[in-house]
Amino acid sequence: MLIQVKVHPDAKKEQIKEKDSQHLEIWTKAKAKHGEANKVLRKKIANHFNVLPKKISLEKGFRQPNKIFKIYK
């Protein structure tokens, strides 16, 4: 399953907004440096979909705010 995510790093609040089953908007306090925000996003997406973080991989958008993650079941 592919999930499209728009991320807002350095946010004041942590929040996940589900637009539909395959589109998320996530605000995180993590910085967008050295992949910190990407690591946090993996954990948040895993919690949201109730899977292990190792079942989530970032497929596209390593340095962009619009990302595509793949969930392996």
mmCIF file as Biopython writes it, N, C-alpha, C and O atoms, coordinates in Angstrom:
data_model
#
loop_
_atom_site.group_PDB
_atom_site.id
_atom_site.type_symbol
_atom_site.label_atom_id
_atom_site.label_alt_id
_atom_site.label_comp_id
_atom_site.label_asym_id
_atom_site.label_entity_id
_atom_site.label_seq_id
_atom_site.pdbx_PDB_ins_code
_atom_site.Cartn_x
_atom_site.Cartn_y
_atom_site.Cartn_z
_atom_site.occupancy
_atom_site.B_iso_or_equiv
_atom_site.auth_seq_id
_atom_site.auth_asym_id
_atom_site.pdbx_PDB_model_num
ATOM 1   N N  . MET A ? 1  ? 0.846  -1.170 0.000  1.0 0.0 1  A 1 
ATOM 2   C CA . MET A ? 1  ? 0.000  0.000  0.000  1.0 0.0 1  A 1 
ATOM 3   C C  . MET A ? 1  ? 0.894  1.236  0.000  1.0 0.0 1  A 1 
ATOM 4   O O  . MET A ? 1  ? 1.835  1.316  0.789  1.0 0.0 1  A 1 
ATOM 5   N N  . LEU A ? 2  ? 0.615  2.187  -0.864 1.0 0.0 2  A 1 
ATOM 6   C CA . LEU A ? 2  ? 1.357  3.443  -0.917 1.0 0.0 2  A 1 
ATOM 7   C C  . LEU A ? 2  ? 0.555  4.532  -0.216 1.0 0.0 2  A 1 
ATOM 8   O O  . LEU A ? 2  ? -0.660 4.636  -0.381 1.0 0.0 2  A 1 
ATOM 9   N N  . ILE A ? 3  ? 1.259  5.338  0.566  1.0 0.0 3  A 1 
ATOM 10  C CA . ILE A ? 3  ? 0.641  6.428  1.318  1.0 0.0 3  A 1 
ATOM 11  C C  . ILE A ? 3  ? 1.332  7.730  0.924  1.0 0.0 3  A 1 
ATOM 12  O O  . ILE A ? 3  ? 2.559  7.822  0.973  1.0 0.0 3  A 1 
ATOM 13  N N  . GLN A ? 4  ? 0.562  8.720  0.542  1.0 0.0 4  A 1 
ATOM 14  C CA . GLN A ? 4  ? 1.113  10.040 0.244  1.0 0.0 4  A 1 
ATOM 15  C C  . GLN A ? 4  ? 1.027  10.887 1.503  1.0 0.0 4  A 1 
ATOM 16  O O  . GLN A ? 4  ? -0.020 10.974 2.144  1.0 0.0 4  A 1 
ATOM 17  N N  . VAL A ? 5  ? 2.157  11.515 1.846  1.0 0.0 5  A 1 
ATOM 18  C CA . VAL A ? 5  ? 2.246  12.277 3.091  1.0 0.0 5  A 1 
ATOM 19  C C  . VAL A ? 5  ? 2.783  13.664 2.802  1.0 0.0 5  A 1 
ATOM 20  O O  . VAL A ? 5  ? 3.778  13.823 2.096  1.0 0.0 5  A 1 
ATOM 21  N N  . LYS A ? 6  ? 2.116  14.666 3.351  1.0 0.0 6  A 1 
ATOM 22  C CA . LYS A ? 6  ? 2.651  16.027 3.340  1.0 0.0 6  A 1 
ATOM 23  C C  . LYS A ? 6  ? 3.111  16.294 4.763  1.0 0.0 6  A 1 
ATOM 24  O O  . LYS A ? 6  ? 2.328  16.191 5.708  1.0 0.0 6  A 1 
ATOM 25  N N  . VAL A ? 7  ? 4.387  16.637 4.910  1.0 0.0 7  A 1 
ATOM 26  C CA . VAL A ? 7  ? 4.959  16.815 6.244  1.0 0.0 7  A 1 
ATOM 27  C C  . VAL A ? 7  ? 5.221  18.296 6.516  1.0 0.0 7  A 1 
ATOM 28  O O  . VAL A ? 7  ? 5.586  19.061 5.623  1.0 0.0 7  A 1 
ATOM 29  N N  . HIS A ? 8  ? 5.022  18.671 7.775  1.0 0.0 8  A 1 
ATOM 30  C CA . HIS A ? 8  ? 5.304  20.022 8.258  1.0 0.0 8  A 1 
ATOM 31  C C  . HIS A ? 8  ? 6.311  19.885 9.409  1.0 0.0 8  A 1 
ATOM 32  O O  . HIS A ? 8  ? 5.901  19.761 10.564 1.0 0.0 8  A 1 
ATOM 33  N N  . PRO A ? 9  ? 7.620  19.905 9.117  1.0 0.0 9  A 1 
ATOM 34  C CA . PRO A ? 9  ? 8.617  19.779 10.187 1.0 0.0 9  A 1 
ATOM 35  C C  . PRO A ? 9  ? 8.701  21.063 11.015 1.0 0.0 9  A 1 
ATOM 36  O O  . PRO A ? 9  ? 8.194  22.106 10.603 1.0 0.0 9  A 1 
ATOM 37  N N  . ASP A ? 10 ? 9.334  20.982 12.168 1.0 0.0 10 A 1 
ATOM 38  C CA . ASP A ? 10 ? 9.509  22.121 13.079 1.0 0.0 10 A 1 
ATOM 39  C C  . ASP A ? 10 ? 8.177  22.731 13.510 1.0 0.0 10 A 1 
ATOM 40  O O  . ASP A ? 10 ? 8.100  23.934 13.756 1.0 0.0 10 A 1 
ATOM 41  N N  . ALA A ? 11 ? 7.140  21.920 13.602 1.0 0.0 11 A 1 
ATOM 42  C CA . ALA A ? 11 ? 5.824  22.416 14.010 1.0 0.0 11 A 1 
ATOM 43  C C  . ALA A ? 11 ? 5.775  22.578 15.523 1.0 0.0 11 A 1 
ATOM 44  O O  . ALA A ? 11 ? 6.558  21.965 16.249 1.0 0.0 11 A 1 
ATOM 45  N N  . LYS A ? 12 ? 4.863  23.394 15.984 1.0 0.0 12 A 1 
ATOM 46  C CA . LYS A ? 12 ? 4.699  23.594 17.421 1.0 0.0 12 A 1 
ATOM 47  C C  . LYS A ? 12 ? 3.960  22.420 18.059 1.0 0.0 12 A 1 
ATOM 48  O O  . LYS A ? 12 ? 4.203  22.090 19.220 1.0 0.0 12 A 1 
ATOM 49  N N  . LYS A ? 13 ? 3.055  21.785 17.301 1.0 0.0 13 A 1 
ATOM 50  C CA . LYS A ? 13 ? 2.271  20.657 17.808 1.0 0.0 13 A 1 
ATOM 51  C C  . LYS A ? 13 ? 2.493  19.444 16.929 1.0 0.0 13 A 1 
ATOM 52  O O  . LYS A ? 13 ? 2.776  19.568 15.738 1.0 0.0 13 A 1 
ATOM 53  N N  . GLU A ? 14 ? 2.362  18.261 17.532 1.0 0.0 14 A 1 
ATOM 54  C CA . GLU A ? 14 ? 2.403  16.996 16.798 1.0 0.0 14 A 1 
ATOM 55  C C  . GLU A ? 14 ? 0.957  16.655 16.439 1.0 0.0 14 A 1 
ATOM 56  O O  . GLU A ? 14 ? 0.088  16.614 17.310 1.0 0.0 14 A 1 
ATOM 57  N N  . GLN A ? 15 ? 0.707  16.412 15.152 1.0 0.0 15 A 1 
ATOM 58  C CA . GLN A ? 15 ? -0.658 16.135 14.720 1.0 0.0 15 A 1 
ATOM 59  C C  . GLN A ? 15 ? -0.651 15.326 13.434 1.0 0.0 15 A 1 
ATOM 60  O O  . GLN A ? 15 ? 0.239  15.486 12.598 1.0 0.0 15 A 1 
ATOM 61  N N  . ILE A ? 16 ? -1.643 14.458 13.277 1.0 0.0 16 A 1 
ATOM 62  C CA . ILE A ? 16 ? -1.849 13.719 12.035 1.0 0.0 16 A 1 
ATOM 63  C C  . ILE A ? 16 ? -3.267 14.001 11.566 1.0 0.0 16 A 1 
ATOM 64  O O  . ILE A ? 16 ? -4.225 13.864 12.326 1.0 0.0 16 A 1 
ATOM 65  N N  . LYS A ? 17 ? -3.388 14.394 10.305 1.0 0.0 17 A 1 
ATOM 66  C CA . LYS A ? 17 ? -4.694 14.637 9.708  1.0 0.0 17 A 1 
ATOM 67  C C  . LYS A ? 17 ? -4.842 13.685 8.527  1.0 0.0 17 A 1 
ATOM 68  O O  . LYS A ? 17 ? -4.057 13.733 7.580  1.0 0.0 17 A 1 
ATOM 69  N N  . GLU A ? 18 ? -5.848 12.823 8.587  1.0 0.0 18 A 1 
ATOM 70  C CA . GLU A ? 18 ? -6.082 11.859 7.521  1.0 0.0 18 A 1 
ATOM 71  C C  . GLU A ? 18 ? -7.079 12.454 6.537  1.0 0.0 18 A 1 
ATOM 72  O O  . GLU A ? 18 ? -8.249 12.646 6.867  1.0 0.0 18 A 1 
ATOM 73  N N  . LYS A ? 19 ? -6.609 12.747 5.321  1.0 0.0 19 A 1 
ATOM 74  C CA . LYS A ? 19 ? -7.490 13.296 4.297  1.0 0.0 19 A 1 
ATOM 75  C C  . LYS A ? 19 ? -8.368 12.198 3.708  1.0 0.0 19 A 1 
ATOM 76  O O  . LYS A ? 19 ? -9.568 12.393 3.513  1.0 0.0 19 A 1 
ATOM 77  N N  . ASP A ? 20 ? -7.770 11.048 3.425  1.0 0.0 20 A 1 
ATOM 78  C CA . ASP A ? 20 ? -8.483 9.828  3.065  1.0 0.0 20 A 1 
ATOM 79  C C  . ASP A ? 20 ? -7.566 8.665  3.412  1.0 0.0 20 A 1 
ATOM 80  O O  . ASP A ? 20 ? -6.541 8.870  4.062  1.0 0.0 20 A 1 
ATOM 81  N N  . SER A ? 21 ? -7.905 7.458  2.998  1.0 0.0 21 A 1 
ATOM 82  C CA . SER A ? 21 ? -7.146 6.288  3.435  1.0 0.0 21 A 1 
ATOM 83  C C  . SER A ? 21 ? -5.717 6.253  2.905  1.0 0.0 21 A 1 
ATOM 84  O O  . SER A ? 21 ? -4.891 5.504  3.428  1.0 0.0 21 A 1 
ATOM 85  N N  . GLN A ? 22 ? -5.403 7.049  1.874  1.0 0.0 22 A 1 
ATOM 86  C CA . GLN A ? 22 ? -4.063 7.018  1.302  1.0 0.0 22 A 1 
ATOM 87  C C  . GLN A ? 22 ? -3.367 8.374  1.301  1.0 0.0 22 A 1 
ATOM 88  O O  . GLN A ? 22 ? -2.317 8.519  0.675  1.0 0.0 22 A 1 
ATOM 89  N N  . HIS A ? 23 ? -3.921 9.367  1.982  1.0 0.0 23 A 1 
ATOM 90  C CA . HIS A ? 23 ? -3.321 10.695 2.048  1.0 0.0 23 A 1 
ATOM 91  C C  . HIS A ? 23 ? -3.324 11.181 3.495  1.0 0.0 23 A 1 
ATOM 92  O O  . HIS A ? 23 ? -4.368 11.260 4.141  1.0 0.0 23 A 1 
ATOM 93  N N  . LEU A ? 24 ? -2.126 11.504 3.986  1.0 0.0 24 A 1 
ATOM 94  C CA . LEU A ? 24 ? -1.980 12.023 5.347  1.0 0.0 24 A 1 
ATOM 95  C C  . LEU A ? 24 ? -1.267 13.364 5.317  1.0 0.0 24 A 1 
ATOM 96  O O  . LEU A ? 24 ? -0.467 13.637 4.422  1.0 0.0 24 A 1 
ATOM 97  N N  . GLU A ? 25 ? -1.563 14.185 6.294  1.0 0.0 25 A 1 
ATOM 98  C CA . GLU A ? 25 ? -0.821 15.415 6.528  1.0 0.0 25 A 1 
ATOM 99  C C  . GLU A ? 25 ? -0.335 15.327 7.970  1.0 0.0 25 A 1 
ATOM 100 O O  . GLU A ? 25 ? -1.131 15.143 8.891  1.0 0.0 25 A 1 
ATOM 101 N N  . ILE A ? 26 ? 0.985  15.460 8.161  1.0 0.0 26 A 1 
ATOM 102 C CA . ILE A ? 26 ? 1.575  15.244 9.486  1.0 0.0 26 A 1 
ATOM 103 C C  . ILE A ? 26 ? 2.405  16.452 9.892  1.0 0.0 26 A 1 
ATOM 104 O O  . ILE A ? 26 ? 3.253  16.929 9.138  1.0 0.0 26 A 1 
ATOM 105 N N  . TRP A ? 27 ? 2.140  16.937 11.103 1.0 0.0 27 A 1 
ATOM 106 C CA . TRP A ? 27 ? 2.938  17.995 11.707 1.0 0.0 27 A 1 
ATOM 107 C C  . TRP A ? 27 ? 3.818  17.340 12.764 1.0 0.0 27 A 1 
ATOM 108 O O  . TRP A ? 27 ? 3.335  16.556 13.582 1.0 0.0 27 A 1 
ATOM 109 N N  . THR A ? 28 ? 5.106  17.660 12.748 1.0 0.0 28 A 1 
ATOM 110 C CA . THR A ? 28 ? 6.024  17.078 13.716 1.0 0.0 28 A 1 
ATOM 111 C C  . THR A ? 28 ? 6.988  18.140 14.237 1.0 0.0 28 A 1 
ATOM 112 O O  . THR A ? 28 ? 7.340  19.081 13.526 1.0 0.0 28 A 1 
ATOM 113 N N  . LYS A ? 29 ? 7.406  17.973 15.482 1.0 0.0 29 A 1 
ATOM 114 C CA . LYS A ? 29 ? 8.380  18.888 16.079 1.0 0.0 29 A 1 
ATOM 115 C C  . LYS A ? 29 ? 9.794  18.597 15.603 1.0 0.0 29 A 1 
ATOM 116 O O  . LYS A ? 29 ? 10.695 19.411 15.807 1.0 0.0 29 A 1 
ATOM 117 N N  . ALA A ? 30 ? 10.000 17.456 14.976 1.0 0.0 30 A 1 
ATOM 118 C CA . ALA A ? 30 ? 11.339 17.067 14.507 1.0 0.0 30 A 1 
ATOM 119 C C  . ALA A ? 30 ? 11.824 18.014 13.413 1.0 0.0 30 A 1 
ATOM 120 O O  . ALA A ? 30 ? 11.041 18.534 12.618 1.0 0.0 30 A 1 
ATOM 121 N N  . LYS A ? 31 ? 13.115 18.216 13.398 1.0 0.0 31 A 1 
ATOM 122 C CA . LYS A ? 31 ? 13.731 19.082 12.399 1.0 0.0 31 A 1 
ATOM 123 C C  . LYS A ? 31 ? 13.904 18.325 11.083 1.0 0.0 31 A 1 
ATOM 124 O O  . LYS A ? 31 ? 13.973 17.096 11.062 1.0 0.0 31 A 1 
ATOM 125 N N  . ALA A ? 32 ? 13.973 19.071 10.001 1.0 0.0 32 A 1 
ATOM 126 C CA . ALA A ? 32 ? 14.129 18.473 8.671  1.0 0.0 32 A 1 
ATOM 127 C C  . ALA A ? 32 ? 15.601 18.331 8.303  1.0 0.0 32 A 1 
ATOM 128 O O  . ALA A ? 32 ? 15.955 18.427 7.127  1.0 0.0 32 A 1 
ATOM 129 N N  . LYS A ? 33 ? 16.453 18.105 9.282  1.0 0.0 33 A 1 
ATOM 130 C CA . LYS A ? 33 ? 17.891 17.953 9.038  1.0 0.0 33 A 1 
ATOM 131 C C  . LYS A ? 33 ? 18.312 16.530 9.350  1.0 0.0 33 A 1 
ATOM 132 O O  . LYS A ? 33 ? 17.821 15.917 10.298 1.0 0.0 33 A 1 
ATOM 133 N N  . HIS A ? 34 ? 19.218 16.014 8.550  1.0 0.0 34 A 1 
ATOM 134 C CA . HIS A ? 34 ? 19.828 14.701 8.771  1.0 0.0 34 A 1 
ATOM 135 C C  . HIS A ? 34 ? 18.802 13.569 8.847  1.0 0.0 34 A 1 
ATOM 136 O O  . HIS A ? 34 ? 19.056 12.551 9.492  1.0 0.0 34 A 1 
ATOM 137 N N  . GLY A ? 35 ? 17.645 13.733 8.195  1.0 0.0 35 A 1 
ATOM 138 C CA . GLY A ? 35 ? 16.639 12.673 8.164  1.0 0.0 35 A 1 
ATOM 139 C C  . GLY A ? 35 ? 15.865 12.483 9.454  1.0 0.0 35 A 1 
ATOM 140 O O  . GLY A ? 35 ? 15.161 11.486 9.609  1.0 0.0 35 A 1 
ATOM 141 N N  . GLU A ? 36 ? 15.983 13.426 10.384 1.0 0.0 36 A 1 
ATOM 142 C CA . GLU A ? 36 ? 15.284 13.295 11.669 1.0 0.0 36 A 1 
ATOM 143 C C  . GLU A ? 36 ? 13.777 13.214 11.482 1.0 0.0 36 A 1 
ATOM 144 O O  . GLU A ? 36 ? 13.126 12.349 12.068 1.0 0.0 36 A 1 
ATOM 145 N N  . ALA A ? 37 ? 13.216 14.105 10.672 1.0 0.0 37 A 1 
ATOM 146 C CA . ALA A ? 37 ? 11.769 14.127 10.467 1.0 0.0 37 A 1 
ATOM 147 C C  . ALA A ? 37 ? 11.309 12.838 9.782  1.0 0.0 37 A 1 
ATOM 148 O O  . ALA A ? 37 ? 10.244 12.316 10.112 1.0 0.0 37 A 1 
ATOM 149 N N  . ASN A ? 38 ? 12.084 12.325 8.848  1.0 0.0 38 A 1 
ATOM 150 C CA . ASN A ? 38 ? 11.713 11.087 8.150  1.0 0.0 38 A 1 
ATOM 151 C C  . ASN A ? 38 ? 11.633 9.904  9.119  1.0 0.0 38 A 1 
ATOM 152 O O  . ASN A ? 38 ? 10.743 9.063  8.990  1.0 0.0 38 A 1 
ATOM 153 N N  . LYS A ? 39 ? 12.543 9.832  10.078 1.0 0.0 39 A 1 
ATOM 154 C CA . LYS A ? 39 ? 12.525 8.754  11.070 1.0 0.0 39 A 1 
ATOM 155 C C  . LYS A ? 39 ? 11.272 8.847  11.939 1.0 0.0 39 A 1 
ATOM 156 O O  . LYS A ? 39 ? 10.623 7.842  12.228 1.0 0.0 39 A 1 
ATOM 157 N N  . VAL A ? 40 ? 10.950 10.066 12.346 1.0 0.0 40 A 1 
ATOM 158 C CA . VAL A ? 40 ? 9.756  10.276 13.169 1.0 0.0 40 A 1 
ATOM 159 C C  . VAL A ? 40 ? 8.500  9.942  12.366 1.0 0.0 40 A 1 
ATOM 160 O O  . VAL A ? 40 ? 7.559  9.355  12.901 1.0 0.0 40 A 1 
ATOM 161 N N  . LEU A ? 41 ? 8.482  10.310 11.094 1.0 0.0 41 A 1 
ATOM 162 C CA . LEU A ? 41 ? 7.325  10.022 10.253 1.0 0.0 41 A 1 
ATOM 163 C C  . LEU A ? 41 ? 7.072  8.525  10.140 1.0 0.0 41 A 1 
ATOM 164 O O  . LEU A ? 41 ? 5.924  8.085  10.200 1.0 0.0 41 A 1 
ATOM 165 N N  . ARG A ? 42 ? 8.129  7.741  9.978  1.0 0.0 42 A 1 
ATOM 166 C CA . ARG A ? 42 ? 7.973  6.282  9.900  1.0 0.0 42 A 1 
ATOM 167 C C  . ARG A ? 42 ? 7.263  5.756  11.141 1.0 0.0 42 A 1 
ATOM 168 O O  . ARG A ? 42 ? 6.347  4.940  11.041 1.0 0.0 42 A 1 
ATOM 169 N N  . LYS A ? 43 ? 7.687  6.225  12.310 1.0 0.0 43 A 1 
ATOM 170 C CA . LYS A ? 43 ? 7.078  5.765  13.561 1.0 0.0 43 A 1 
ATOM 171 C C  . LYS A ? 43 ? 5.617  6.207  13.666 1.0 0.0 43 A 1 
ATOM 172 O O  . LYS A ? 43 ? 4.759  5.432  14.088 1.0 0.0 43 A 1 
ATOM 173 N N  . LYS A ? 44 ? 5.341  7.445  13.285 1.0 0.0 44 A 1 
ATOM 174 C CA . LYS A ? 44 ? 3.974  7.963  13.366 1.0 0.0 44 A 1 
ATOM 175 C C  . LYS A ? 44 ? 3.037  7.220  12.408 1.0 0.0 44 A 1 
ATOM 176 O O  . LYS A ? 44 ? 1.908  6.890  12.769 1.0 0.0 44 A 1 
ATOM 177 N N  . ILE A ? 45 ? 3.510  6.961  11.196 1.0 0.0 45 A 1 
ATOM 178 C CA . ILE A ? 45 ? 2.696  6.242  10.223 1.0 0.0 45 A 1 
ATOM 179 C C  . ILE A ? 45 ? 2.467  4.807  10.701 1.0 0.0 45 A 1 
ATOM 180 O O  . ILE A ? 45 ? 1.367  4.271  10.566 1.0 0.0 45 A 1 
ATOM 181 N N  . ALA A ? 46 ? 3.497  4.197  11.253 1.0 0.0 46 A 1 
ATOM 182 C CA . ALA A ? 46 ? 3.365  2.833  11.783 1.0 0.0 46 A 1 
ATOM 183 C C  . ALA A ? 46 ? 2.312  2.790  12.892 1.0 0.0 46 A 1 
ATOM 184 O O  . ALA A ? 46 ? 1.479  1.884  12.919 1.0 0.0 46 A 1 
ATOM 185 N N  . ASN A ? 47 ? 2.344  3.754  13.795 1.0 0.0 47 A 1 
ATOM 186 C CA . ASN A ? 47 ? 1.346  3.811  14.870 1.0 0.0 47 A 1 
ATOM 187 C C  . ASN A ? 47 ? -0.055 4.043  14.311 1.0 0.0 47 A 1 
ATOM 188 O O  . ASN A ? 47 ? -1.023 3.435  14.767 1.0 0.0 47 A 1 
ATOM 189 N N  . HIS A ? 48 ? -0.153 4.919  13.330 1.0 0.0 48 A 1 
ATOM 190 C CA . HIS A ? 48 ? -1.453 5.257  12.744 1.0 0.0 48 A 1 
ATOM 191 C C  . HIS A ? 48 ? -2.106 4.042  12.081 1.0 0.0 48 A 1 
ATOM 192 O O  . HIS A ? 48 ? -3.314 3.836  12.199 1.0 0.0 48 A 1 
ATOM 193 N N  . PHE A ? 49 ? -1.291 3.234  11.378 1.0 0.0 49 A 1 
ATOM 194 C CA . PHE A ? 49 ? -1.818 2.070  10.670 1.0 0.0 49 A 1 
ATOM 195 C C  . PHE A ? 49 ? -1.634 0.761  11.446 1.0 0.0 49 A 1 
ATOM 196 O O  . PHE A ? 49 ? -1.937 -0.319 10.938 1.0 0.0 49 A 1 
ATOM 197 N N  . ASN A ? 50 ? -1.135 0.869  12.678 1.0 0.0 50 A 1 
ATOM 198 C CA . ASN A ? 50 ? -0.981 -0.279 13.573 1.0 0.0 50 A 1 
ATOM 199 C C  . ASN A ? 50 ? -0.101 -1.383 12.962 1.0 0.0 50 A 1 
ATOM 200 O O  . ASN A ? 50 ? -0.473 -2.556 12.950 1.0 0.0 50 A 1 
ATOM 201 N N  . VAL A ? 51 ? 1.069  -0.979 12.456 1.0 0.0 51 A 1 
ATOM 202 C CA . VAL A ? 51 ? 2.072  -1.916 11.938 1.0 0.0 51 A 1 
ATOM 203 C C  . VAL A ? 51 ? 3.420  -1.570 12.569 1.0 0.0 51 A 1 
ATOM 204 O O  . VAL A ? 51 ? 3.571  -0.514 13.182 1.0 0.0 51 A 1 
ATOM 205 N N  . LEU A ? 52 ? 4.384  -2.452 12.418 1.0 0.0 52 A 1 
ATOM 206 C CA . LEU A ? 52 ? 5.727  -2.188 12.932 1.0 0.0 52 A 1 
ATOM 207 C C  . LEU A ? 52 ? 6.439  -1.175 12.040 1.0 0.0 52 A 1 
ATOM 208 O O  . LEU A ? 52 ? 6.228  -1.170 10.827 1.0 0.0 52 A 1 
ATOM 209 N N  . PRO A ? 53 ? 7.284  -0.310 12.626 1.0 0.0 53 A 1 
ATOM 210 C CA . PRO A ? 53 ? 8.020  0.679  11.813 1.0 0.0 53 A 1 
ATOM 211 C C  . PRO A ? 53 ? 8.897  0.049  10.737 1.0 0.0 53 A 1 
ATOM 212 O O  . PRO A ? 53 ? 9.149  0.680  9.711  1.0 0.0 53 A 1 
ATOM 213 N N  . LYS A ? 54 ? 9.365  -1.172 10.945 1.0 0.0 54 A 1 
ATOM 214 C CA . LYS A ? 54 ? 10.207 -1.809 9.932  1.0 0.0 54 A 1 
ATOM 215 C C  . LYS A ? 54 ? 9.401  -2.203 8.691  1.0 0.0 54 A 1 
ATOM 216 O O  . LYS A ? 54 ? 9.984  -2.551 7.664  1.0 0.0 54 A 1 
ATOM 217 N N  . LYS A ? 55 ? 8.068  -2.153 8.776  1.0 0.0 55 A 1 
ATOM 218 C CA . LYS A ? 55 ? 7.198  -2.450 7.635  1.0 0.0 55 A 1 
ATOM 219 C C  . LYS A ? 55 ? 6.899  -1.201 6.800  1.0 0.0 55 A 1 
ATOM 220 O O  . LYS A ? 55 ? 6.123  -1.262 5.846  1.0 0.0 55 A 1 
ATOM 221 N N  . ILE A ? 56 ? 7.510  -0.076 7.158  1.0 0.0 56 A 1 
ATOM 222 C CA . ILE A ? 56 ? 7.301  1.196  6.458  1.0 0.0 56 A 1 
ATOM 223 C C  . ILE A ? 56 ? 8.610  1.608  5.785  1.0 0.0 56 A 1 
ATOM 224 O O  . ILE A ? 56 ? 9.669  1.590  6.411  1.0 0.0 56 A 1 
ATOM 225 N N  . SER A ? 57 ? 8.529  1.977  4.512  1.0 0.0 57 A 1 
ATOM 226 C CA . SER A ? 57 ? 9.730  2.481  3.841  1.0 0.0 57 A 1 
ATOM 227 C C  . SER A ? 57 ? 9.386  3.758  3.074  1.0 0.0 57 A 1 
ATOM 228 O O  . SER A ? 57 ? 8.298  3.896  2.513  1.0 0.0 57 A 1 
ATOM 229 N N  . LEU A ? 58 ? 10.330 4.673  3.068  1.0 0.0 58 A 1 
ATOM 230 C CA . LEU A ? 58 ? 10.182 5.923  2.331  1.0 0.0 58 A 1 
ATOM 231 C C  . LEU A ? 58 ? 10.603 5.657  0.895  1.0 0.0 58 A 1 
ATOM 232 O O  . LEU A ? 58 ? 11.761 5.332  0.635  1.0 0.0 58 A 1 
ATOM 233 N N  . GLU A ? 59 ? 9.677  5.791  -0.027 1.0 0.0 59 A 1 
ATOM 234 C CA . GLU A ? 59 ? 9.932  5.473  -1.426 1.0 0.0 59 A 1 
ATOM 235 C C  . GLU A ? 59 ? 10.347 6.698  -2.237 1.0 0.0 59 A 1 
ATOM 236 O O  . GLU A ? 59 ? 11.195 6.596  -3.124 1.0 0.0 59 A 1 
ATOM 237 N N  . LYS A ? 60 ? 9.758  7.849  -1.938 1.0 0.0 60 A 1 
ATOM 238 C CA . LYS A ? 60 ? 10.008 9.044  -2.736 1.0 0.0 60 A 1 
ATOM 239 C C  . LYS A ? 60 ? 9.851  10.284 -1.864 1.0 0.0 60 A 1 
ATOM 240 O O  . LYS A ? 60 ? 8.994  10.320 -0.982 1.0 0.0 60 A 1 
ATOM 241 N N  . GLY A ? 61 ? 10.680 11.304 -2.110 1.0 0.0 61 A 1 
ATOM 242 C CA . GLY A ? 61 ? 10.536 12.566 -1.393 1.0 0.0 61 A 1 
ATOM 243 C C  . GLY A ? 61 ? 11.428 12.678 -0.181 1.0 0.0 61 A 1 
ATOM 244 O O  . GLY A ? 61 ? 11.023 13.247 0.833  1.0 0.0 61 A 1 
ATOM 245 N N  . PHE A ? 62 ? 12.648 12.143 -0.263 1.0 0.0 62 A 1 
ATOM 246 C CA . PHE A ? 62 ? 13.546 12.153 0.883  1.0 0.0 62 A 1 
ATOM 247 C C  . PHE A ? 62 ? 13.824 13.555 1.402  1.0 0.0 62 A 1 
ATOM 248 O O  . PHE A ? 62 ? 14.005 13.746 2.604  1.0 0.0 62 A 1 
ATOM 249 N N  . ARG A ? 63 ? 13.859 14.535 0.510  1.0 0.0 63 A 1 
ATOM 250 C CA . ARG A ? 63 ? 14.172 15.904 0.922  1.0 0.0 63 A 1 
ATOM 251 C C  . ARG A ? 63 ? 13.063 16.896 0.589  1.0 0.0 63 A 1 
ATOM 252 O O  . ARG A ? 63 ? 13.288 18.106 0.616  1.0 0.0 63 A 1 
ATOM 253 N N  . GLN A ? 64 ? 11.885 16.404 0.280  1.0 0.0 64 A 1 
ATOM 254 C CA . GLN A ? 64 ? 10.752 17.260 -0.042 1.0 0.0 64 A 1 
ATOM 255 C C  . GLN A ? 64 ? 9.654  17.113 1.010  1.0 0.0 64 A 1 
ATOM 256 O O  . GLN A ? 64 ? 9.609  16.113 1.726  1.0 0.0 64 A 1 
ATOM 257 N N  . PRO A ? 65 ? 8.776  18.099 1.103  1.0 0.0 65 A 1 
ATOM 258 C CA . PRO A ? 65 ? 7.672  17.983 2.064  1.0 0.0 65 A 1 
ATOM 259 C C  . PRO A ? 65 ? 6.604  16.977 1.631  1.0 0.0 65 A 1 
ATOM 260 O O  . PRO A ? 65 ? 5.876  16.454 2.474  1.0 0.0 65 A 1 
ATOM 261 N N  . ASN A ? 66 ? 6.502  16.702 0.335  1.0 0.0 66 A 1 
ATOM 262 C CA . ASN A ? 66 ? 5.557  15.702 -0.162 1.0 0.0 66 A 1 
ATOM 263 C C  . ASN A ? 66 ? 6.304  14.392 -0.350 1.0 0.0 66 A 1 
ATOM 264 O O  . ASN A ? 66 ? 7.267  14.319 -1.113 1.0 0.0 66 A 1 
ATOM 265 N N  . LYS A ? 67 ? 5.854  13.363 0.347  1.0 0.0 67 A 1 
ATOM 266 C CA . LYS A ? 67 ? 6.562  12.087 0.379  1.0 0.0 67 A 1 
ATOM 267 C C  . LYS A ? 67 ? 5.614  10.942 0.052  1.0 0.0 67 A 1 
ATOM 268 O O  . LYS A ? 67 ? 4.395  11.060 0.179  1.0 0.0 67 A 1 
ATOM 269 N N  . ILE A ? 68 ? 6.209  9.831  -0.372 1.0 0.0 68 A 1 
ATOM 270 C CA . ILE A ? 68 ? 5.439  8.605  -0.585 1.0 0.0 68 A 1 
ATOM 271 C C  . ILE A ? 68 ? 6.085  7.501  0.241  1.0 0.0 68 A 1 
ATOM 272 O O  . ILE A ? 68 ? 7.268  7.200  0.084  1.0 0.0 68 A 1 
ATOM 273 N N  . PHE A ? 69 ? 5.287  6.905  1.121  1.0 0.0 69 A 1 
ATOM 274 C CA . PHE A ? 69 ? 5.741  5.797  1.950  1.0 0.0 69 A 1 
ATOM 275 C C  . PHE A ? 69 ? 5.024  4.530  1.483  1.0 0.0 69 A 1 
ATOM 276 O O  . PHE A ? 69 ? 3.881  4.570  1.027  1.0 0.0 69 A 1 
ATOM 277 N N  . LYS A ? 70 ? 5.727  3.412  1.609  1.0 0.0 70 A 1 
ATOM 278 C CA . LYS A ? 70 ? 5.136  2.116  1.279  1.0 0.0 70 A 1 
ATOM 279 C C  . LYS A ? 70 ? 4.986  1.319  2.566  1.0 0.0 70 A 1 
ATOM 280 O O  . LYS A ? 70 ? 5.910  1.243  3.377  1.0 0.0 70 A 1 
ATOM 281 N N  . ILE A ? 71 ? 3.809  0.725  2.741  1.0 0.0 71 A 1 
ATOM 282 C CA . ILE A ? 71 ? 3.542  -0.124 3.898  1.0 0.0 71 A 1 
ATOM 283 C C  . ILE A ? 71 ? 3.508  -1.566 3.420  1.0 0.0 71 A 1 
ATOM 284 O O  . ILE A ? 71 ? 2.716  -1.924 2.548  1.0 0.0 71 A 1 
ATOM 285 N N  . TYR A ? 72 ? 4.369  -2.388 3.995  1.0 0.0 72 A 1 
ATOM 286 C CA . TYR A ? 72 ? 4.413  -3.811 3.677  1.0 0.0 72 A 1 
ATOM 287 C C  . TYR A ? 72 ? 3.600  -4.557 4.711  1.0 0.0 72 A 1 
ATOM 288 O O  . TYR A ? 72 ? 3.727  -4.299 5.908  1.0 0.0 72 A 1 
ATOM 289 N N  . LYS A ? 73 ? 2.777  -5.467 4.269  1.0 0.0 73 A 1 
ATOM 290 C CA . LYS A ? 73 ? 1.949  -6.234 5.220  1.0 0.0 73 A 1 
ATOM 291 C C  . LYS A ? 73 ? 2.389  -7.659 5.296  1.0 0.0 73 A 1 
ATOM 292 O O  . LYS A ? 73 ? 1.807  -8.445 6.044  1.0 0.0 73 A 1 
#
